[in-house]
Amino acid sequence: MSDGAAISPEGNLNLQREVLRGKEGVVLYKGNKFDVFVPAKPKIPLNEGLHIQVSSGRDSSESAREVLSRYSAALGAANLVAESGMTQDVWANTRIEQGQTVSAYGRVPETKSSWRKPVNTNQNTSEVNKLEPFYETQRLQGISGKWFPTWEKLTKNIDLFKNGVNGKDTNDVSGEGFTVWENDGFKLEIIANAPHIKGLHLVVHPKESFRRQWQVIDNWDSEQVYIQKTLEATAIAMGVQKLLAEGKGEIHNSGNWAPDLKSKEEGGKYDFKKLSEYRNWEKRTHRPDIATSKNQISTGMHAHVYIPEVGPVVLPEMSRKEAIERGRQDVVKQWDEIPPTSRIQLEEIRSKLGEGKLTKWLDENCKGLMNKEL
């Protein structure tokens, strides 16, 4: 019971970190403002991939810029698990989930039941306090202790929307629905004709596409434009989520359905035999900054906003086209049961985001040096 004494900001921070420690299964890195760790009860089993969470202990009450700072660390985690030779993961997803929870999810190609499918975070998983036999705990902790400070230095001077947000309302018909907002760098699309969920589905697309959300420029002294664009796209997605649903729903950056992620036997780009024998080399062969055109994985960074009508976000495990090709009538039926976005919903979206509302939110909550509050 409280004795009525005031708690200092330092005391509050210590209390938050104490609560956080109870959620951490395997700590990978402790920063000044947040921890990077595998949760004591990860949302996916280790054989599917590594679940890495980035938390301050007060995630739900953080400002947008603070959430983006943690999300930047999650991009670093995605880069580590997807491109490092010490992990079995070959791909990664990043998400901002309920309560502003920020995570990276590795994807392991040998686990056929989950590879190239959306991360299923609604599973009953076991608690962990070590990562063996799937990963080497101490080795991963060792490289994380070096990697995340390096990543923080790499991204510390990122200046979001440094030339201004400059957003404007649009009403253009697109392949999947309607583009309702754009600025110099991005378009915001309502996926009206074939949304992935029962509810609202919007996507932020960069006007100049690039391969991966965690993509870096090999000259680390250079401005990391790809990470900046990923963070700006995520900021736009956060603004959409806040204005449409007061923060409910989830933001995903994935790419799981890309045909190039198939094995070579299935017509994709990955040699699964080489992955098992020469994992580091096979990963490096497809790294976007050095891969030949033959070995490039054709994906593009884009941020999905999912706001379900009820319950958690549950996605079809493959595209409708692939489900038809594979004869997966159960998945085709799942797609058939998702209704298109109604005219009433479209008008509600335009009302809540238009007339400068989204642009104003970004100006007030995200524009500027990402770490200026931290």
C-alpha positions in Angstrom: 0.0 0.0 0.0 1.2 3.5 -0.8 2.3 5.7 2.1 1.4 8.8 0.1 4.9 9.7 -0.7 5.6 11.1 -4.2 7.6 8.9 -6.5 10.4 10.7 -8.4 10.6 10.3 -12.2 13.7 8.1 -11.6 11.6 6.0 -9.2 8.8 5.6 -11.7 11.3 4.5 -14.3 12.8 2.0 -11.9 9.4 0.6 -11.1 8.5 0.3 -14.8 11.7 -1.5 -15.5 11.1 -3.8 -12.5 7.6 -4.7 -14.0 9.3 -5.2 -17.3 11.8 -7.7 -16.0 9.0 -10.1 -15.1 8.0 -10.3 -18.8 11.5 -10.9 -20.1 12.5 -14.5 -20.9 15.9 -13.9 -22.5 17.3 -10.3 -22.4 19.3 -9.4 -25.5 20.1 -5.8 -24.8 19.3 -3.2 -22.1 19.3 0.4 -23.4 18.8 3.6 -21.6 15.2 3.9 -22.5 14.0 0.4 -23.4 15.0 -3.3 -23.3 15.3 -5.7 -26.2 14.3 -9.3 -25.3 12.6 -12.6 -26.1 9.5 -12.6 -24.0 9.1 -15.1 -21.2 6.1 -16.4 -23.1 6.8 -15.6 -26.8 3.8 -15.2 -29.1 5.2 -17.8 -31.6 7.1 -21.1 -30.9 10.9 -20.9 -31.4 10.8 -23.4 -34.2 8.7 -20.8 -36.2 11.1 -17.9 -35.5 12.5 -15.6 -32.9 10.0 -13.2 -31.3 11.9 -10.1 -30.1 10.1 -7.4 -28.2 11.2 -3.9 -27.6 9.7 -2.4 -24.5 10.2 0.5 -22.0 7.7 -0.9 -19.5 5.3 2.0 -20.2 4.6 1.2 -23.8 0.9 2.1 -23.9 1.4 5.6 -22.5 4.3 6.6 -24.8 4.3 9.4 -27.3 4.3 8.6 -31.0 7.9 9.6 -31.3 8.9 7.3 -28.4 7.0 4.4 -30.0 8.8 5.1 -33.3 12.1 5.0 -31.5 11.3 1.5 -30.2 10.1 0.5 -33.6 13.5 1.6 -35.0 15.1 -0.9 -32.6 12.7 -3.6 -33.8 13.9 -2.9 -37.4 17.4 -3.5 -36.1 16.2 -6.7 -34.6 14.6 -7.8 -37.9 17.9 -7.0 -39.7 19.8 -9.1 -37.2 17.6 -12.2 -37.3 17.0 -12.1 -41.1 20.5 -11.4 -42.3 22.8 -12.7 -39.6 24.4 -16.1 -40.1 23.9 -17.1 -36.5 20.1 -17.4 -36.8 18.0 -19.9 -38.7 15.5 -17.1 -39.6 15.6 -15.9 -43.2 12.8 -13.3 -43.1 11.2 -11.1 -40.5 8.1 -9.2 -39.8 7.7 -6.1 -37.6 4.5 -5.1 -35.8 3.0 -2.5 -33.5 0.3 -4.4 -31.7 -2.4 -3.6 -29.1 -1.1 -1.3 -26.3 1.7 0.0 -28.6 3.6 -3.3 -28.2 6.5 -3.3 -30.6 7.9 -6.7 -31.9 10.0 -8.3 -34.6 9.1 -11.8 -35.6 11.7 -14.0 -37.4 10.5 -16.5 -40.0 12.2 -20.0 -40.3 11.8 -21.6 -43.8 12.3 -25.1 -42.5 9.0 -24.9 -40.6 6.7 -25.3 -43.5 3.5 -24.9 -41.4 4.4 -21.2 -40.9 6.8 -20.1 -43.6 5.4 -17.5 -46.1 2.4 -17.2 -43.9 1.3 -14.3 -41.6 2.6 -14.5 -38.1 0.0 -16.2 -35.9 0.2 -14.5 -32.5 -2.9 -16.2 -31.2 -1.2 -19.5 -30.3 -0.7 -21.1 -26.9 3.1 -21.2 -26.5 5.5 -22.4 -23.9 7.5 -20.2 -21.5 11.2 -19.9 -22.2 14.2 -18.9 -20.2 16.7 -20.1 -22.9 16.7 -20.4 -26.6 18.3 -23.8 -27.1 18.1 -26.0 -29.1 17.0 -23.6 -31.8 19.4 -20.7 -31.1 22.6 -20.2 -29.1 21.5 -18.0 -26.2 24.9 -16.6 -25.1 26.1 -16.1 -28.7 23.0 -14.2 -29.6 23.2 -12.1 -26.4 26.9 -11.3 -27.3 26.2 -10.1 -30.8 23.1 -8.2 -29.6 25.2 -6.3 -27.1 27.3 -5.0 -29.9 24.7 -4.7 -32.6 22.0 -2.6 -30.9 24.3 0.2 -29.8 25.6 0.3 -33.4 22.1 0.5 -34.7 21.2 3.3 -32.3 24.2 5.3 -33.6 23.1 4.5 -37.2 19.6 5.9 -36.7 20.0 8.6 -34.0 19.9 11.6 -36.3 16.9 10.5 -38.4 14.8 13.6 -39.0 11.2 12.6 -39.9 9.5 14.6 -42.7 12.4 17.1 -42.6 11.0 19.0 -45.6 7.5 19.1 -44.1 4.7 16.5 -44.1 3.0 18.4 -47.0 0.0 16.0 -47.1 -3.1 16.5 -49.3 -6.4 14.7 -49.7 -6.9 12.6 -52.9 -9.7 10.5 -54.3 -7.9 8.4 -56.9 -9.1 4.9 -57.9 -6.3 2.3 -57.4 -6.0 -1.4 -58.1 -7.3 -2.4 -54.7 -9.5 0.5 -53.8 -8.9 4.2 -53.4 -5.9 6.5 -52.6 -7.2 9.0 -50.1 -4.1 10.9 -49.0 -0.6 11.5 -50.3 2.5 13.6 -49.8 5.8 13.8 -51.6 7.0 10.4 -50.5 3.9 8.2 -49.8 0.4 7.3 -50.9 -2.3 6.0 -48.4 -4.6 3.5 -50.0 -7.9 2.0 -48.7 -7.9 -1.7 -49.6 -11.6 -1.6 -50.4 -12.1 -4.4 -53.0 -10.2 -7.2 -51.2 -9.3 -6.3 -47.7 -7.4 -8.9 -45.7 -9.7 -8.7 -42.7 -13.3 -8.1 -41.7 -12.9 -4.4 -40.8 -10.7 -1.6 -42.1 -7.5 -2.2 -44.1 -5.3 0.6 -45.3 -1.8 0.5 -46.7 1.0 3.1 -46.8 3.0 2.8 -50.0 6.3 4.6 -50.7 6.3 6.3 -54.1 9.8 5.1 -54.7 9.8 1.4 -53.7 12.7 -0.4 -51.9 13.1 -4.0 -51.0 13.0 -4.4 -47.2 11.9 -2.5 -44.1 15.2 -3.0 -42.3 17.3 -2.2 -45.4 20.5 -0.2 -44.8 23.0 1.5 -47.0 26.3 -0.3 -46.7 28.2 2.9 -46.2 27.1 3.5 -42.6 28.3 7.1 -42.6 25.6 7.8 -45.2 22.1 9.0 -44.4 20.0 5.9 -43.9 17.2 6.8 -46.3 15.5 3.4 -46.3 15.2 3.3 -42.5 13.9 6.8 -42.5 11.3 6.0 -45.1 10.2 2.9 -43.2 9.8 5.0 -40.0 7.9 7.8 -41.9 5.5 5.2 -43.5 5.0 3.7 -40.0 4.3 7.2 -38.6 1.6 7.7 -41.2 0.1 4.3 -40.3 0.1 5.2 -36.7 -1.7 8.5 -37.5 -4.3 6.5 -39.4 -4.8 4.1 -36.5 -5.1 6.9 -34.0 -7.6 9.0 -36.0 -9.8 6.1 -37.2 -9.8 3.9 -34.1 -8.1 5.6 -31.2 -5.1 3.3 -31.5 -7.0 0.0 -31.8 -5.9 -2.6 -34.2 -2.4 -3.4 -35.5 0.3 -2.1 -37.9 2.2 -4.8 -39.8 5.2 -4.7 -42.1 5.6 -8.2 -43.5 6.0 -9.4 -47.1 5.3 -13.0 -46.3 3.3 -13.9 -49.4 6.1 -12.9 -51.8 6.6 -15.7 -54.5 10.4 -15.2 -54.4 10.4 -16.5 -50.8 9.5 -19.9 -52.1 12.2 -22.6 -52.6 13.8 -22.9 -55.9 12.0 -26.1 -56.4 8.7 -24.2 -56.2 9.9 -21.4 -58.5 11.3 -19.1 -55.8 14.8 -17.8 -55.1 15.9 -19.6 -52.0 18.0 -22.7 -52.1 16.8 -24.5 -48.9 19.6 -27.1 -49.1 22.2 -24.3 -49.1 20.3 -22.6 -46.2 20.8 -25.7 -44.1 24.5 -26.1 -45.0 25.8 -22.6 -45.8 23.2 -20.4 -44.2 25.3 -17.2 -43.9 26.3 -17.4 -47.5 22.8 -18.1 -48.8 21.4 -15.2 -46.8 24.2 -12.9 -48.1 23.4 -13.9 -51.7 20.0 -12.3 -51.4 20.9 -9.2 -49.3 19.2 -6.3 -51.1 22.3 -4.0 -51.2 24.6 -6.6 -52.8 22.4 -9.2 -54.6 22.5 -9.6 -58.3 19.2 -9.0 -60.2 18.9 -12.8 -60.5 19.1 -13.2 -56.7 17.0 -10.2 -55.6 14.0 -11.0 -53.5 11.1 -9.0 -55.1 9.4 -7.5 -52.1 8.6 -3.9 -51.3 8.3 -2.1 -48.0 4.8 -1.1 -47.1 2.9 -0.6 -43.9 -0.5 -2.2 -43.3 -3.1 -0.8 -40.9 -5.5 -3.5 -39.7 -8.6 -2.4 -37.7 -10.8 -5.5 -37.2 -14.5 -5.2 -36.5 -14.2 -7.5 -33.5 -11.5 -9.6 -31.9 -7.9 -10.0 -32.9 -6.3 -9.5 -36.3 -6.6 -12.9 -38.2 -5.2 -13.0 -41.7 -5.6 -15.5 -44.5 -2.5 -17.7 -44.7 -1.9 -17.0 -48.4 -3.2 -14.7 -51.1 -6.4 -15.6 -52.8 -4.6 -16.2 -56.1 -2.2 -18.7 -54.5 -5.1 -20.4 -52.6 -6.9 -21.0 -55.8 -3.7 -22.3 -57.5 -3.0 -24.7 -54.6 -6.6 -25.8 -54.4 -7.0 -24.5 -50.8 -10.8 -24.1 -50.8 -10.7 -23.4 -47.0 -8.6 -20.3 -47.6 -10.6 -19.3 -50.7 -13.7 -19.5 -48.4 -12.0 -17.3 -45.8 -11.4 -14.7 -48.5 -15.0 -15.0 -49.7 -16.3 -14.2 -46.2 -14.4 -10.9 -46.0 -16.8 -8.2 -47.3 -15.5 -5.2 -49.3 -15.3 -1.8 -47.7 -18.7 -0.2 -47.7 -19.5 3.3 -49.0 -20.4 4.3 -45.4 -17.0 3.1 -44.2 -15.2 4.9 -47.0 -16.9 8.2 -46.2 -16.1 7.7 -42.5 -12.4 7.2 -43.3 -12.3 10.3 -45.5 -14.1 12.3 -42.8 -11.7 11.3 -40.0 -8.4 11.6 -42.1 -9.3 14.4 -44.6 -9.3 18.2 -44.5 -5.8 18.2 -43.1 -6.5 16.0 -40.0 -3.9 13.3 -40.8 -1.3 15.9 -41.9 -1.9 17.9 -38.7 -1.5 14.8 -36.5 1.9 14.0 -38.2 3.1 17.6 -37.9 2.2 17.7 -34.2 3.3 14.2 -33.2 6.0 12.9 -35.5 7.8 15.6 -37.6 11.3 16.4 -36.6 14.3 14.6 -35.0 12.9 11.2 -33.9 14.9 11.2 -30.6 14.4 14.8 -29.5 12.1 13.8 -26.6 14.1 10.9 -25.5 
